[in-house]
């Protein structure tokens, strides 16, 4: 790794600024990567650019390849469901049961909370499941993408998931590297103590609920919701959704629209993914237990280490990339089997639809590869280390969580990866917290601040993989998603800083500052929505033409910007 100082910020910042200004994420990402190659090689850097792109795909022992395969297979699953008429069945079902935008928003939010085991699966399942329903009730694609994105990662970082297992490994490794593992609390104890200080994740989830229940919006989301509810155009004119199902796949089979053609493949996806993750985790756990001479039966291990710890160890050892690939493959197979069993198409039509499904994901896959590459560029140039070095001289016990939050947020924003950010910043934050305090009392605070900053940076960055996937499976334009979500993410971020300052300077505990944070969010959403609506001459909540929404036969082309006459 080279030490080039502030120049390490140029590639990711250039890519992000260009993407937001030009609304052309692929070109912007490529130019950012190329600029990094120029800096790294002190020349044109074209060869280095393409070497980085290739290495980003095959990095992490094939993890990225498996995620690409999962994404392509999810596209095929979505295509098959569309072809079988599942979307039509869901639209009719939604018309009978979900009568308001609030009901759709709450359903999406609750489904996101339930899909806590993995953020990739969360975005894919929730976005794909709720897209047709939200279109029917004129919820903008930007709003759907926001609900999906701002629920997925925050939930995954709090429950039993691949995220938590990764976080536990970071804490444990940091204690070992510091040589204090024998005296330190367990990694699990530290993680549990950090949950109240993972304030951004907690308040981001609450923020989604506030926005959905109140029906209030501000910033570009207010414009998007007003457009969608009054015209039926769920995407803005000129938008480029990362997944355009109807435009790319044509008309679905309308002979016998059945809910089972929609929900059965989704249930298969969830079931096989969870079972595969647990199975691969259990096999790895057995091997590690045997090597350590520890109990290899579930009951004996639970008696010794505790049931929760054993479950976390098993989930943490699971190969989620493989599990997601198996789950999406099973989804495709089950959808084809349903089509053949009900005589809706033959095996040839099923295979053709699978290939068409790959096509609707090509844009998303390309952006994912480029986003991973810009993250590799930032790592090669030492972007994260440079940002951490800027913050470290100003650390104090009172300002510790705020400065760690800002540093982690900026690293995640520029690298586009919350996992890479946590891996980079967590060891530094734990070391500093241990040295500033009289023991380990500040370590959970620092860990929570790292996680909070990493997730915020993920939400704010157009080069984040979860941001890309949320836009993809919600059928939204990537940059529109970023521009509409950013004001909400910044609102939560500002409240988190306030909570940390109360804790650092006044000693206000989480049990007090978290409710205060919720009240602050309610006040800010109310005030900002009124101010922005008055400024734009709009109502904070756009009127809903009930007559149009109540008509189950009304057709809205979700990928167009005009409502058919």
C-alpha positions as CSV (number, residue, x, y, z in Angstrom):
1,X,0.0,0.0,0.0
2,X,1.3,3.4,-1.0
3,X,1.1,6.5,1.2
4,X,0.0,9.4,-1.1
5,X,-2.0,11.5,1.4
6,X,-5.0,13.5,0.2
7,X,-4.6,12.1,-3.3
8,X,-6.1,8.9,-2.0
9,X,-9.4,10.7,-1.7
10,X,-9.6,11.7,-5.4
11,X,-10.9,8.4,-7.0
12,X,-13.8,7.7,-4.8
13,X,-14.8,11.3,-4.3
14,X,-14.6,11.9,-8.1
15,X,-16.7,8.9,-8.8
16,X,-19.4,9.9,-6.2
17,X,-19.6,13.5,-7.3
18,X,-19.8,12.7,-11.0
19,X,-22.4,10.0,-10.4
20,X,-24.7,12.4,-8.4
21,X,-24.2,15.3,-10.8
22,X,-24.3,13.5,-14.2
23,X,-26.7,10.6,-13.1
24,X,-24.4,8.3,-15.1
25,X,-23.0,5.9,-12.4
26,X,-21.2,3.5,-14.8
27,X,-19.2,6.2,-16.5
28,X,-18.5,8.0,-13.2
29,X,-17.3,4.8,-11.5
30,X,-15.0,4.0,-14.4
31,X,-13.5,7.5,-14.4
32,X,-12.9,7.2,-10.7
33,X,-11.2,3.9,-11.1
34,X,-9.1,5.2,-14.0
35,X,-8.1,8.3,-12.0
36,X,-6.9,5.9,-9.2
37,X,-4.9,4.0,-11.7
38,X,-3.3,7.2,-13.0
39,X,-2.3,8.2,-9.4
40,X,-1.1,4.7,-8.6
41,X,1.0,4.2,-11.7
42,X,1.9,7.8,-12.3
43,X,0.8,7.4,-15.9
44,X,-2.2,6.7,-18.1
45,X,-3.1,3.6,-16.0
46,X,-5.5,1.9,-18.5
47,X,-3.8,-1.5,-18.0
48,X,-4.0,-1.1,-14.2
49,X,-7.7,0.0,-14.5
50,X,-8.7,-3.2,-16.2
51,X,-6.5,-5.3,-13.9
52,X,-8.3,-3.8,-10.9
53,X,-11.7,-4.6,-12.4
54,X,-10.8,-8.2,-13.0
55,X,-9.3,-8.6,-9.6
56,X,-12.3,-7.1,-7.9
57,X,-14.5,-9.8,-9.5
58,X,-12.4,-12.7,-8.3
59,X,-11.4,-11.3,-5.0
60,X,-12.4,-12.7,-1.6
61,X,-12.1,-16.4,-2.5
62,X,-14.8,-16.1,-5.1
63,X,-17.3,-14.2,-2.9
64,X,-18.0,-11.6,-5.5
65,X,-18.4,-14.2,-8.2
66,X,-21.0,-15.9,-6.1
67,X,-22.8,-12.6,-5.4
68,X,-22.9,-11.9,-9.1
69,X,-24.3,-15.4,-9.8
70,X,-26.9,-14.8,-7.0
71,X,-27.9,-11.5,-8.6
72,X,-28.2,-13.0,-12.1
73,X,-30.3,-15.9,-10.8
74,X,-32.5,-13.6,-8.8
75,X,-33.1,-11.8,-12.1
76,X,-34.2,-15.1,-13.6
77,X,-36.4,-15.8,-10.7
78,X,-38.1,-12.4,-11.0
79,X,-38.5,-12.9,-14.8
80,X,-40.1,-16.3,-14.3
81,X,-42.5,-14.9,-11.7
82,X,-43.4,-12.1,-14.1
83,X,-43.9,-14.5,-17.0
84,X,-46.1,-16.8,-14.9
85,X,-48.5,-14.0,-14.1
86,X,-47.4,-13.8,-10.4
87,X,-47.2,-10.0,-10.6
88,X,-50.8,-9.7,-11.8
89,X,-52.0,-12.0,-9.0
90,X,-50.2,-9.9,-6.4
91,X,-51.6,-6.7,-7.8
92,X,-55.1,-8.0,-7.5
93,X,-54.4,-9.4,-4.0
94,X,-53.0,-6.1,-2.9
95,X,-56.0,-4.1,-4.3
96,X,-58.3,-6.2,-2.0
97,X,-56.2,-6.0,1.1
98,X,-53.7,-3.1,1.1
99,X,-55.8,0.0,0.5
100,X,-53.4,2.8,1.3
101,X,-49.8,3.8,0.7
102,X,-49.3,3.7,4.5
103,X,-50.4,0.0,4.6
104,X,-47.9,-0.8,1.8
105,X,-45.1,1.1,3.5
106,X,-45.7,-0.6,6.8
107,X,-45.9,-4.0,5.2
108,X,-42.6,-3.4,3.4
109,X,-41.0,-2.1,6.6
110,X,-42.1,-5.1,8.7
111,X,-41.0,-7.5,6.0
112,X,-37.6,-5.9,6.0
113,X,-37.4,-6.3,9.8
114,X,-38.3,-10.0,9.5
115,X,-35.5,-10.6,6.9
116,X,-32.7,-10.0,9.4
117,X,-30.4,-12.8,8.4
118,X,-28.7,-11.1,5.4
119,X,-28.8,-7.7,3.8
120,X,-28.4,-9.0,0.2
121,X,-31.3,-11.4,0.6
122,X,-33.3,-8.7,2.4
123,X,-33.1,-6.3,-0.5
124,X,-33.8,-9.0,-3.1
125,X,-36.8,-10.5,-1.3
126,X,-38.4,-7.4,0.0
127,X,-37.8,-5.3,-3.1
128,X,-39.0,-7.9,-5.5
129,X,-42.0,-8.9,-3.4
130,X,-43.3,-5.4,-2.7
131,X,-42.6,-3.7,-6.1
132,X,-45.8,-4.6,-7.8
133,X,-47.9,-3.9,-4.7
134,X,-46.4,-0.4,-4.3
135,X,-46.8,0.3,-8.0
136,X,-50.5,-0.5,-7.7
137,X,-50.9,2.0,-4.9
138,X,-48.7,4.6,-6.5
139,X,-45.8,4.5,-4.1
140,X,-42.8,5.9,-5.9
141,X,-39.9,3.6,-6.7
142,X,-37.7,6.0,-4.8
143,X,-39.7,5.6,-1.6
144,X,-39.7,1.8,-2.0
145,X,-36.0,1.7,-2.5
146,X,-35.5,3.9,0.6
147,X,-37.6,1.7,2.8
148,X,-35.8,-1.4,1.6
149,X,-32.3,0.1,1.8
150,X,-32.7,1.8,5.2
151,X,-34.1,-1.4,6.8
152,X,-31.7,-4.1,5.3
153,X,-28.3,-3.3,6.7
154,X,-29.4,-1.8,10.0
155,X,-31.5,-4.9,10.8
156,X,-28.7,-7.2,9.7
157,X,-26.2,-5.5,12.0
158,X,-28.4,-6.0,15.1
159,X,-29.8,-9.6,14.8
160,X,-28.3,-13.1,14.3
161,X,-26.8,-12.7,10.9
162,X,-23.6,-12.8,8.8
163,X,-23.0,-9.2,9.8
164,X,-23.0,-9.9,13.6
165,X,-20.6,-12.9,13.1
166,X,-18.2,-10.6,11.2
167,X,-18.5,-7.9,13.9
168,X,-17.7,-10.5,16.6
169,X,-14.7,-11.7,14.7
170,X,-13.4,-8.1,14.5
171,X,-13.8,-7.5,18.2
172,X,-12.1,-10.8,19.1
173,X,-9.2,-10.2,16.7
174,X,-8.7,-6.7,18.1
175,X,-8.5,-8.0,21.7
176,X,-6.0,-10.7,20.6
177,X,-3.8,-8.2,18.7
178,X,-3.7,-5.9,21.7
179,X,-2.7,-8.7,24.0
180,X,-5.6,-8.2,26.4
181,X,-7.8,-11.1,25.4
182,X,-7.4,-12.8,28.7
183,X,-8.6,-9.8,30.7
184,X,-11.1,-8.4,28.2
185,X,-14.9,-9.1,28.2
186,X,-16.0,-11.6,25.6
187,X,-16.6,-10.4,22.1
188,X,-20.2,-11.2,22.5
189,X,-20.5,-9.2,25.7
190,X,-18.8,-6.3,24.0
191,X,-21.1,-6.5,21.0
192,X,-24.2,-6.6,23.1
193,X,-22.9,-3.5,25.0
194,X,-22.4,-1.8,21.6
195,X,-26.0,-2.2,20.4
196,X,-27.3,1.0,22.1
197,X,-24.4,2.9,20.6
198,X,-25.1,1.6,17.2
199,X,-27.4,4.5,17.2
200,X,-27.6,5.1,13.5
201,X,-28.9,1.6,12.8
202,X,-31.5,1.9,15.5
203,X,-32.7,5.3,14.6
204,X,-32.6,4.6,10.8
205,X,-35.1,1.8,11.4
206,X,-37.3,4.1,13.5
207,X,-37.0,6.9,10.8
208,X,-38.5,4.6,8.2
209,X,-41.4,3.9,10.5
210,X,-41.9,7.6,11.2
211,X,-41.9,8.5,7.5
212,X,-44.2,5.7,6.6
213,X,-46.7,6.3,9.4
214,X,-46.8,10.1,9.1
215,X,-46.9,10.1,5.3
216,X,-44.6,13.1,5.4
217,X,-41.7,13.6,3.0
218,X,-39.1,16.3,2.2
219,X,-36.3,16.9,-0.2
220,X,-36.5,15.2,-3.5
221,X,-38.6,12.4,-2.0
222,X,-41.4,14.9,-1.6
223,X,-41.3,15.6,-5.3
224,X,-41.1,11.9,-6.1
225,X,-44.1,11.0,-4.0
226,X,-46.1,13.9,-5.3
227,X,-45.3,12.9,-8.9
228,X,-46.2,9.3,-8.3
229,X,-49.4,9.8,-6.3
230,X,-50.8,12.5,-8.7
231,X,-49.7,11.1,-12.1
232,X,-49.1,7.4,-11.5
233,X,-45.5,7.7,-12.8
234,X,-43.6,5.7,-10.2
235,X,-40.3,6.7,-11.8
236,X,-39.4,10.2,-13.0
237,X,-39.2,11.0,-16.7
238,X,-35.8,10.1,-18.0
239,X,-35.1,7.7,-15.1
240,X,-33.0,4.6,-15.9
241,X,-34.2,1.8,-13.5
242,X,-31.6,-0.9,-12.9
243,X,-34.3,-3.5,-13.5
244,X,-37.0,-2.9,-16.1
245,X,-39.1,-6.0,-16.0
246,X,-42.1,-5.2,-18.2
247,X,-40.0,-3.3,-20.8
248,X,-37.4,-6.1,-21.1
249,X,-39.7,-9.2,-20.7
250,X,-42.9,-8.2,-22.5
251,X,-46.3,-9.2,-21.5
252,X,-46.9,-11.9,-18.9
253,X,-49.1,-15.0,-19.2
254,X,-52.6,-13.9,-18.2
255,X,-54.5,-17.2,-18.4
256,X,-54.5,-18.1,-14.7
257,X,-52.8,-15.5,-12.5
258,X,-52.1,-17.3,-9.2
259,X,-50.6,-16.1,-6.0
260,X,-48.7,-19.4,-5.7
261,X,-46.7,-18.5,-8.8
262,X,-45.4,-15.5,-6.9
263,X,-45.0,-16.6,-3.3
264,X,-43.9,-20.2,-3.7
265,X,-40.6,-19.4,-5.4
266,X,-40.0,-16.6,-2.8
267,X,-40.6,-19.1,0.0
268,X,-38.3,-21.6,-1.6
269,X,-35.6,-18.9,-1.9
270,X,-35.9,-18.0,1.8
271,X,-36.1,-21.6,3.1
272,X,-33.2,-22.9,1.0
273,X,-31.0,-19.9,1.8
274,X,-31.6,-20.2,5.6
275,X,-31.2,-24.0,5.6
276,X,-28.0,-23.8,3.5
277,X,-26.5,-21.1,5.7
278,X,-27.2,-23.1,8.8
279,X,-25.9,-26.3,7.2
280,X,-22.6,-24.8,6.0
281,X,-22.2,-23.1,9.3
282,X,-22.8,-26.2,11.3
283,X,-20.3,-28.2,9.2
284,X,-17.7,-25.5,9.7
285,X,-18.5,-25.3,13.4
286,X,-18.1,-29.0,13.9
287,X,-14.7,-28.8,12.3
288,X,-13.5,-25.9,14.4
289,X,-14.9,-27.6,17.6
290,X,-13.0,-30.8,16.8
291,X,-9.8,-28.9,16.1
292,X,-10.1,-27.1,19.4
293,X,-10.9,-30.2,21.4
294,X,-14.3,-28.7,22.4
295,X,-17.7,-30.5,22.5
296,X,-18.9,-31.4,19.1
297,X,-22.6,-32.0,20.0
298,X,-25.0,-29.1,20.0
299,X,-26.4,-29.8,23.4
300,X,-23.0,-30.2,25.1
301,X,-21.7,-27.0,23.5
302,X,-24.8,-25.1,24.5
303,X,-24.4,-26.2,28.1
304,X,-20.8,-25.0,28.1
305,X,-20.9,-21.7,26.1
306,X,-24.6,-20.9,26.1
307,X,-27.2,-21.4,23.5
308,X,-27.0,-17.9,22.0
309,X,-23.3,-18.0,21.6
310,X,-23.4,-21.4,19.9
311,X,-26.1,-20.2,17.5
312,X,-24.1,-17.1,16.7
313,X,-21.0,-19.3,16.1
314,X,-22.9,-21.5,13.7
315,X,-24.4,-18.6,11.8
316,X,-21.1,-16.9,11.7
317,X,-19.4,-19.9,10.2
318,X,-22.1,-20.2,7.5
319,X,-21.1,-19.6,3.9
320,X,-23.8,-17.0,3.1
321,X,-22.6,-16.4,-0.5
322,X,-23.0,-20.1,-1.3
323,X,-26.3,-20.2,0.6
324,X,-27.7,-17.3,-1.5
325,X,-26.6,-19.0,-4.7
326,X,-28.3,-22.2,-3.7
327,X,-31.4,-20.4,-2.7
328,X,-31.7,-18.4,-5.9
329,X,-31.0,-21.6,-7.9
330,X,-33.8,-23.4,-6.1
331,X,-36.1,-20.4,-6.7
332,X,-35.5,-20.7,-10.4
333,X,-36.0,-24.4,-10.5
334,X,-39.2,-24.2,-8.5
335,X,-40.6,-21.4,-10.7
336,X,-39.9,-23.5,-13.8
337,X,-41.5,-26.6,-12.2
338,X,-44.7,-24.6,-11.4
339,X,-44.9,-23.3,-14.9
340,X,-44.6,-26.8,-16.4
341,X,-46.9,-28.4,-13.8
342,X,-49.7,-26.0,-14.5
343,X,-49.2,-26.1,-18.3
344,X,-48.3,-22.4,-18.5
345,X,-45.2,-23.0,-20.5
346,X,-42.8,-25.8,-21.6
347,X,-39.2,-26.3,-20.6
348,X,-37.9,-24.4,-23.6
349,X,-39.9,-21.3,-22.6
350,X,-38.7,-21.6,-19.1
351,X,-35.0,-21.7,-20.2
352,X,-35.6,-18.7,-22.5
353,X,-37.1,-16.7,-19.6
354,X,-34.1,-17.6,-17.4
355,X,-31.8,-16.1,-20.0
356,X,-34.0,-13.0,-20.3
357,X,-33.8,-12.7,-16.6
358,X,-30.0,-12.5,-16.8
359,X,-30.5,-9.6,-19.2
360,X,-32.5,-7.4,-16.8
361,X,-29.6,-7.6,-14.3
362,X,-26.7,-6.7,-16.6
363,X,-26.8,-3.0,-15.7
364,X,-26.9,-3.8,-11.9
365,X,-24.1,-6.4,-12.3
366,X,-21.9,-3.9,-14.1
367,X,-22.4,-1.3,-11.5
368,X,-21.7,-3.8,-8.7
369,X,-18.4,-4.8,-10.3
370,X,-17.3,-1.2,-10.8
371,X,-18.4,-0.4,-7.2
372,X,-16.3,-3.2,-5.8
373,X,-13.4,-2.1,-8.0
374,X,-13.5,1.5,-6.7
375,X,-13.5,0.1,-3.2
376,X,-10.3,-1.9,-4.1
377,X,-8.8,1.3,-5.5
378,X,-9.5,3.1,-2.2
379,X,-7.9,0.2,-0.3
380,X,-4.8,0.2,-2.5
381,X,-4.3,3.9,-2.2
382,X,-4.8,3.9,1.6
383,X,-7.9,6.1,1.6
384,X,-9.2,4.6,4.9
385,X,-5.9,4.9,6.7
386,X,-5.5,8.5,5.6
387,X,-8.9,9.5,6.9
388,X,-8.3,7.6,10.2
389,X,-4.9,9.4,10.6
390,X,-6.7,12.8,10.2
391,X,-9.1,12.1,13.0
392,X,-6.8,10.4,15.5
393,X,-5.0,13.6,16.8
394,X,-8.3,15.1,17.9
395,X,-9.7,12.2,19.8
396,X,-10.8,12.6,23.4
397,X,-13.1,10.5,25.7
398,X,-15.9,13.0,25.3
399,X,-15.6,13.3,21.5
400,X,-14.6,9.7,20.9
401,X,-17.9,8.4,19.5
402,X,-18.5,11.5,17.3
403,X,-15.1,11.5,15.7
404,X,-15.2,7.7,15.2
405,X,-18.7,8.1,13.7
406,X,-17.5,10.7,11.2
407,X,-14.3,8.9,10.3
408,X,-16.2,5.6,9.7
409,X,-18.9,7.4,7.7
410,X,-16.4,9.1,5.4
411,X,-14.5,5.9,4.9
412,X,-17.7,4.0,4.0
413,X,-18.9,6.8,1.8
414,X,-15.7,6.8,-0.2
415,X,-15.1,3.1,-0.3
416,X,-18.7,2.0,-0.7
417,X,-18.4,-0.9,1.7
418,X,-19.5,-1.0,5.3
419,X,-17.8,-4.3,5.8
420,X,-14.4,-3.0,4.6
421,X,-14.9,0.1,6.8
422,X,-15.7,-2.0,9.8
423,X,-12.6,-4.2,9.1
424,X,-10.4,-1.1,8.8
425,X,-11.7,1.2,11.5
426,X,-12.8,-1.3,14.3
427,X,-9.3,-2.4,15.4
428,X,-8.1,1.3,15.5
429,X,-11.2,2.4,17.4
430,X,-10.9,-0.4,20.0
431,X,-7.3,0.4,20.6
432,X,-7.9,4.1,21.0
433,X,-10.9,3.5,23.3
434,X,-8.9,1.2,25.5
435,X,-6.1,3.7,25.8
436,X,-8.4,6.7,26.5
437,X,-10.4,5.0,29.2
438,X,-9.5,3.3,32.5
439,X,-10.3,-0.1,31.1
440,X,-12.8,-1.5,28.6
441,X,-15.8,0.8,29.4
442,X,-15.3,2.9,26.3
443,X,-14.9,0.0,23.9
444,X,-18.6,-0.8,23.3
445,X,-19.2,2.9,22.7
446,X,-16.4,3.0,20.1
447,X,-17.6,-0.2,18.4
448,X,-21.2,1.0,18.2
449,X,-19.9,4.3,16.6
450,X,-17.9,2.4,14.0
451,X,-21.0,0.3,13.0
452,X,-23.2,3.4,12.9
453,X,-20.8,5.4,10.7
454,X,-20.2,2.4,8.4
455,X,-23.9,1.9,7.8
456,X,-24.6,5.7,7.3
457,X,-21.7,5.8,4.7
458,X,-23.3,2.8,3.0
459,X,-26.7,4.6,2.8
460,X,-25.2,7.8,1.5
461,X,-22.9,6.4,-1.1
462,X,-23.9,5.6,-4.7
463,X,-21.0,3.1,-4.9
464,X,-22.3,0.9,-2.1
465,X,-23.3,-2.6,-3.1
466,X,-26.4,-2.6,-0.9
467,X,-27.4,0.8,-2.3
468,X,-27.1,-0.7,-5.8
469,X,-29.0,-3.8,-5.0
470,X,-31.8,-1.9,-3.2
471,X,-32.3,0.2,-6.3
472,X,-32.1,-2.8,-8.5
473,X,-34.7,-5.0,-6.8
474,X,-37.0,-2.0,-6.2
475,X,-36.8,-1.0,-9.9
476,X,-35.5,2.5,-9.1
477,X,-32.9,4.7,-10.8
478,X,-29.7,4.4,-8.7
479,X,-28.9,8.1,-8.5
480,X,-32.6,9.0,-7.9
481,X,-32.5,6.5,-5.0
482,X,-29.3,8.1,-3.5
483,X,-30.6,11.7,-3.9
484,X,-33.9,11.0,-2.3
485,X,-32.5,8.8,0.6
486,X,-29.6,11.2,1.4
487,X,-31.7,13.9,3.2
488,X,-33.2,11.2,5.4
489,X,-29.9,9.6,6.2
490,X,-28.4,13.0,7.0
491,X,-31.3,13.8,9.3
492,X,-30.7,10.6,11.3
493,X,-26.9,11.2,11.2
494,X,-27.3,14.7,12.8
495,X,-29.5,13.3,15.5
496,X,-27.0,10.5,16.2
497,X,-24.2,13.2,16.7
498,X,-26.5,15.0,19.2
499,X,-27.1,11.7,21.1
500,X,-23.3,11.0,21.2
501,X,-22.6,14.6,22.5
502,X,-25.2,14.2,25.2
503,X,-23.6,11.0,26.2
504,X,-20.0,12.2,26.1
505,X,-20.3,15.6,27.8
506,X,-23.4,15.2,30.0
507,X,-23.2,11.4,30.7
508,X,-26.8,10.9,29.3
509,X,-27.2,7.1,29.0
510,X,-28.7,5.3,26.0
511,X,-31.9,4.6,27.8
512,X,-32.5,8.4,27.8
513,X,-30.8,9.6,24.6
514,X,-32.4,7.0,22.4
515,X,-36.0,8.1,23.2
516,X,-34.8,11.7,22.9
517,X,-33.5,10.8,19.4
518,X,-36.8,9.4,18.4
519,X,-38.6,12.5,19.5
520,X,-36.1,14.7,17.6
521,X,-36.7,12.6,14.5
522,X,-40.5,13.1,14.8
523,X,-40.0,16.8,15.2
524,X,-37.5,17.1,12.3
525,X,-39.7,15.1,9.9
526,X,-42.7,17.2,10.8
527,X,-40.9,20.5,10.5
528,X,-38.8,19.8,7.4
529,X,-41.8,18.4,5.5
530,X,-43.9,21.5,6.3
531,X,-41.0,23.8,5.4
532,X,-40.2,22.1,2.1
533,X,-43.8,21.7,1.1
534,X,-44.5,25.4,1.7
535,X,-41.4,26.3,-0.2
536,X,-42.5,24.2,-3.2
537,X,-46.2,25.0,-3.0
538,X,-47.1,21.4,-2.3
539,X,-48.9,19.6,0.4
540,X,-46.6,17.6,2.8
541,X,-48.6,14.5,1.7
542,X,-49.8,14.5,-1.9
543,X,-53.5,13.7,-2.4
544,X,-54.3,10.2,-3.5
545,X,-57.0,9.7,-6.2
546,X,-58.8,6.8,-4.6
547,X,-60.9,6.0,-7.6
548,X,-57.9,5.2,-9.7
549,X,-56.2,3.1,-7.0
550,X,-59.3,1.1,-6.2
551,X,-59.6,-0.1,-9.8
552,X,-57.9,-3.5,-10.0
553,X,-57.9,-3.4,-13.8
554,X,-56.0,-0.1,-14.0
555,X,-52.6,-0.7,-15.6
556,X,-49.6,1.3,-14.7
557,X,-46.4,0.6,-16.7
558,X,-44.0,0.8,-13.8
559,X,-41.0,1.4,-16.0
560,X,-42.6,4.3,-17.9
561,X,-43.2,7.8,-16.7
562,X,-46.7,8.4,-17.9
563,X,-50.0,7.0,-16.8
564,X,-51.9,5.4,-19.7
565,X,-55.1,7.2,-20.7
